[in-house]
């Protein structure tokens, strides 16, 4: 089975304050559904209060990300699924709950993982 990254940037999730509690409840329900189905691997959001850094092989730490790279933020879910079509179906469920479109990417197979 393939692991899929389903994600969205923070700026895509524009929810009126009065709807936020419902979004949280609905998104937690979808994640619980994925856990119950046995396809959930990991999920969460990046802490946007902690700035990203680059660490070189010699241990040098530089503020920021690679040049010309968008700063990653938002929410991420990793599901292990039998097909891309299944990944698209789960992404649609998450999109409904979060009120924003989701990006879907497949991880390449790593036999050591």
trRosetta pair geometry for C-beta under 8 A, 3 or more apart (Angstrom, degrees):
i j d omega theta_ij theta_ji phi_ij phi_ji
1 80 5.0 79 118 167 125 93
1 81 6.2 177 -173 83 109 16
1 82 5.4 -63 -117 -87 96 51
2 80 7.1 177 91 -150 29 62
2 81 6.4 -32 68 65 77 68
2 82 7.8 95 23 -148 81 12
2 84 7.7 -4 66 -67 146 66
2 87 7.8 -50 91 -51 111 131
2 106 5.3 -16 166 -151 134 109
2 107 6.8 170 -176 52 81 75
2 109 7.4 -81 -111 -71 80 87
3 41 6.0 7 -133 -20 113 164
3 78 5.6 8 -178 -177 108 104
3 79 7.1 163 -151 84 60 33
3 80 5.0 -34 -93 -94 71 75
3 81 8.0 112 -115 16 26 69
3 106 7.5 124 81 -159 49 60
3 107 4.4 -2 76 29 100 127
4 78 6.9 165 79 -150 43 56
4 79 5.4 -16 56 62 95 83
4 80 7.7 162 12 -95 73 26
4 81 5.8 -16 3 25 121 115
4 84 7.7 133 -91 -121 134 56
4 87 4.0 156 -88 -124 174 130
4 90 7.7 134 79 63 137 130
4 104 5.9 -11 -177 -163 120 90
4 105 6.8 153 -159 78 69 39
4 106 5.5 -39 -103 -99 76 58
4 107 7.2 -143 -84 -2 25 81
5 76 6.4 -32 -162 -157 93 99
5 77 7.6 143 -158 76 46 46
5 78 5.7 -23 -97 -97 61 80
5 103 7.8 -8 112 104 90 90
5 104 7.4 151 81 -154 56 40
5 105 4.7 -12 57 62 103 94
5 106 7.8 -163 17 -79 77 11
5 107 6.6 98 -25 -51 97 89
6 76 7.5 136 76 -160 51 48
6 77 4.7 -21 64 65 100 97
6 78 7.6 174 19 -85 75 29
6 79 6.6 17 -2 7 119 108
6 87 6.9 -171 -67 -172 108 89
6 90 6.4 -117 -56 110 160 103
6 91 4.8 -157 -133 -97 122 86
6 94 5.7 119 142 33 135 160
6 102 5.1 10 -176 170 91 131
6 103 7.2 162 -153 78 43 49
6 104 5.6 -6 -103 -101 75 73
7 74 6.1 101 177 106 92 122
7 75 6.4 -178 -145 94 65 54
7 76 4.6 -8 -101 -105 105 69
7 77 7.2 -178 -73 23 59 63
7 102 6.6 130 59 -161 22 81
7 103 5.2 -28 67 58 79 98
7 105 7.8 -17 18 15 108 104
8 12 4.8 -109 179 67 106 137
8 13 6.2 100 120 -46 132 99
8 74 5.0 -140 97 -180 55 137
8 75 5.7 10 50 51 87 90
8 98 6.4 164 27 128 154 152
8 100 5.2 111 -161 103 154 120
8 101 6.9 146 -110 88 114 51
8 102 5.4 -77 -56 -109 101 60
8 103 6.6 151 -83 6 51 85
9 12 5.1 103 63 -8 75 103
9 70 7.8 -52 -103 146 139 134
9 73 5.8 61 -153 72 75 85
9 74 4.3 -132 -136 -46 23 140
10 13 6.2 -68 -162 34 40 103
10 45 7.9 84 -84 -161 95 119
10 48 6.6 12 -52 -67 158 149
10 73 4.6 -43 -9 126 113 117
10 74 4.5 -143 -42 -80 59 71
10 75 7.9 112 -82 -16 62 73
11 14 7.7 7 175 -55 48 93
11 73 7.9 74 -13 81 80 125
11 74 7.9 -71 15 -75 57 109
12 74 7.1 29 30 -117 104 136
12 100 4.2 123 139 -179 99 143
12 101 6.6 -94 -175 50 137 76
13 23 7.8 119 -169 -177 114 152
13 74 7.2 141 -4 -134 116 95
13 75 7.5 59 -39 2 146 117
13 98 5.8 -70 -111 171 114 99
13 99 6.6 97 -143 73 73 90
13 100 4.8 -109 -86 -6 60 145
14 99 7.7 -108 64 117 52 116
14 100 7.4 107 18 -77 65 120
15 19 5.1 -123 180 87 97 109
15 20 5.4 124 114 -85 124 69
15 23 5.2 -35 -137 -37 164 154
15 99 5.5 113 -88 60 102 148
16 19 4.8 77 64 11 84 106
16 20 7.5 -127 96 -34 43 79
17 20 5.7 -31 -154 -9 37 119
19 22 5.3 -59 -167 43 63 114
19 23 6.0 67 137 -28 84 102
19 99 7.5 59 134 -46 135 159
20 23 5.5 -54 -149 33 36 114
20 24 6.4 36 155 -19 68 102
21 24 5.7 -52 -150 35 33 112
21 25 6.4 32 152 -17 65 107
22 25 5.7 -55 -146 39 33 111
22 26 6.0 27 158 -15 68 110
23 26 6.0 -58 -141 42 27 106
23 27 6.0 22 161 -16 65 111
23 97 6.7 112 -156 161 60 64
23 98 6.3 69 -165 -128 106 38
23 99 6.0 -65 -110 -2 118 115
24 27 6.1 -58 -141 39 24 105
24 28 6.3 23 159 -17 62 109
25 28 6.0 -59 -149 38 26 109
25 29 6.4 29 152 -23 63 107
26 29 5.5 -52 -148 32 33 116
26 30 6.7 33 153 -19 64 100
26 96 7.4 -106 159 117 133 82
26 97 3.9 -168 128 -138 100 86
26 98 8.0 -152 95 -47 107 40
27 30 5.8 -48 -150 32 37 110
27 31 6.6 35 151 -16 65 104
27 75 8.0 -50 -167 -171 146 165
27 94 7.0 53 -132 -146 85 71
27 97 4.2 140 -81 143 59 123
27 98 5.4 64 -90 -70 121 78
28 31 5.7 -54 -148 39 35 111
28 32 6.3 38 151 -21 66 105
29 32 5.6 -52 -147 36 32 112
29 33 6.4 39 150 -23 63 102
29 97 7.0 -166 57 -116 92 133
30 33 5.4 -49 -151 32 34 116
30 34 6.6 35 150 -18 64 101
30 90 7.9 127 177 -163 110 76
30 93 5.0 157 -135 140 123 108
30 94 5.6 163 134 -88 156 61
30 96 8.0 146 -74 66 139 93
30 97 4.7 -114 -15 -28 135 156
31 34 5.6 -50 -151 35 36 112
31 35 6.5 38 149 -19 65 102
31 40 6.6 78 -169 -112 71 136
31 43 5.9 -125 -124 56 124 159
31 77 7.0 -140 -104 -118 96 130
32 35 5.5 -50 -148 36 36 114
32 36 6.2 37 152 -20 66 105
33 36 5.7 -54 -146 38 30 112
33 37 6.3 25 153 -16 64 109
33 93 7.3 -97 75 163 145 152
34 37 5.7 -58 -145 41 30 109
34 39 5.2 -88 -165 72 81 93
34 40 4.1 106 124 -64 102 97
34 77 7.4 109 34 -179 175 132
34 79 5.8 -96 -157 -108 131 117
34 90 6.6 70 -96 -143 114 125
35 38 7.7 41 175 -69 32 27
35 40 4.4 -28 -80 16 59 146
37 40 7.6 110 60 -19 83 84
39 79 4.7 26 144 -167 102 99
39 80 5.6 -152 -158 61 65 62
39 81 5.6 38 -153 -78 128 76
39 86 7.9 -137 -132 152 155 126
39 90 7.3 -129 112 -85 145 151
40 43 7.0 -61 -157 -13 102 113
40 77 7.7 -66 -134 -169 82 101
40 79 6.2 -42 -100 -110 38 77
41 78 4.2 -61 71 107 118 100
41 79 6.2 -179 5 -105 94 20
41 80 5.3 97 -53 -26 115 95
42 76 7.8 0 114 117 91 101
42 77 7.5 177 96 -153 50 43
42 78 4.6 20 53 41 84 113
43 75 7.5 18 -176 179 94 91
43 76 6.2 -169 -143 101 58 60
43 77 3.9 1 -107 -110 113 72
43 78 6.7 -161 -68 20 65 63
44 75 7.3 -140 127 -145 24 70
44 76 6.3 -7 62 59 55 88
45 48 8.0 -41 149 -24 104 93
45 73 8.0 21 -176 176 89 63
45 74 6.4 -106 -140 144 91 27
45 75 4.5 -43 -90 -95 90 68
45 76 7.0 148 -98 14 38 74
46 72 6.1 117 -29 121 165 91
46 73 5.4 -122 66 -133 124 46
46 74 6.8 33 24 45 101 39
46 76 7.3 62 -34 -6 85 115
47 50 4.6 41 102 16 112 108
48 73 5.2 42 -95 -136 110 117
51 63 6.3 1 132 -152 134 95
51 64 7.6 -32 167 -70 109 40
52 64 6.5 25 87 -172 90 17
52 65 5.2 26 101 -66 139 88
52 71 6.3 -178 15 -145 129 91
52 72 7.1 87 -63 41 148 88
53 61 5.2 6 168 -171 136 96
53 62 6.4 152 -166 75 81 40
53 63 5.8 -53 -109 -109 82 36
53 64 7.1 48 -116 32 41 32
54 61 7.2 153 78 -155 50 47
54 62 4.6 -14 58 60 101 98
54 63 8.0 -4 18 73 80 8
54 64 6.7 -20 -11 81 102 65
54 65 6.8 123 -57 -135 100 26
54 66 6.9 110 -90 -64 132 57
55 59 6.9 -24 -169 -144 95 33
55 60 7.3 157 -154 79 49 45
55 61 5.5 -15 -100 -100 75 73
55 62 8.0 -174 -75 22 31 71
56 59 6.8 -34 73 36 76 19
56 60 4.3 8 35 52 120 95
56 61 7.9 -137 13 -65 78 30
56 62 7.4 59 -27 -6 100 107
64 71 7.9 -91 -151 -92 66 102
65 69 4.4 -106 126 83 121 121
65 70 7.9 -18 76 86 156 22
65 71 5.8 178 -8 -101 136 63
65 72 7.4 128 -96 0 149 83
66 69 4.2 72 68 -12 87 135
75 98 6.9 -148 52 -118 150 147
77 90 8.0 -130 109 145 135 119
77 94 6.4 -150 23 -104 148 152
78 107 7.8 27 -144 -29 113 130
79 87 6.8 166 75 -115 117 77
79 90 5.6 -36 28 122 170 169
81 86 4.1 -166 -180 99 127 124
81 87 5.1 176 58 -62 151 77
81 90 6.9 -141 -75 -3 146 138
82 86 5.7 78 52 1 75 151
83 86 4.7 107 60 1 80 98
83 87 7.2 -136 104 -2 50 84
84 87 5.3 -51 -154 34 40 116
84 88 6.4 41 148 -21 69 101
84 104 7.7 114 -160 139 83 135
84 106 6.8 -60 -98 -62 95 126
85 88 5.6 -51 -150 34 34 112
85 89 6.6 38 150 -21 64 102
86 89 5.6 -52 -151 33 35 114
86 90 6.5 31 153 -14 66 103
87 90 5.9 -56 -149 39 32 107
87 91 6.2 35 151 -22 65 107
87 104 5.3 123 141 -160 114 131
87 106 7.3 -113 -49 -79 172 86
88 91 5.5 -51 -144 36 33 116
88 92 6.5 39 154 -23 63 101
88 104 6.2 -79 -87 -29 62 171
89 92 5.8 -51 -153 30 31 112
89 93 6.9 32 149 -18 62 102
90 93 5.5 -51 -153 33 39 113
90 94 6.4 35 151 -16 68 104
91 94 5.7 -54 -147 39 34 110
91 95 6.1 41 151 -25 66 105
91 102 4.2 -154 -165 83 94 132
91 104 4.9 -72 -68 -67 153 116
92 95 5.4 -49 -144 33 32 116
92 96 6.6 36 155 -21 63 100
92 102 7.8 -129 -62 32 27 121
93 96 5.9 -52 -154 31 31 110
93 97 6.6 24 152 -13 64 109
94 97 5.7 -59 -148 41 34 110
94 98 5.8 11 162 -1 71 115
94 102 5.2 62 88 -65 115 152
95 98 6.3 -65 -133 51 24 96
95 99 7.8 126 170 -54 53 3
95 100 6.4 -112 -146 88 71 34
95 101 5.6 8 -129 -119 122 31
95 102 4.8 -118 -67 -9 92 100
96 99 7.6 18 179 -72 25 44
98 102 7.4 98 49 -68 136 101
107 110 7.7 -58 151 -4 109 100
110 113 4.2 74 85 -13 107 112
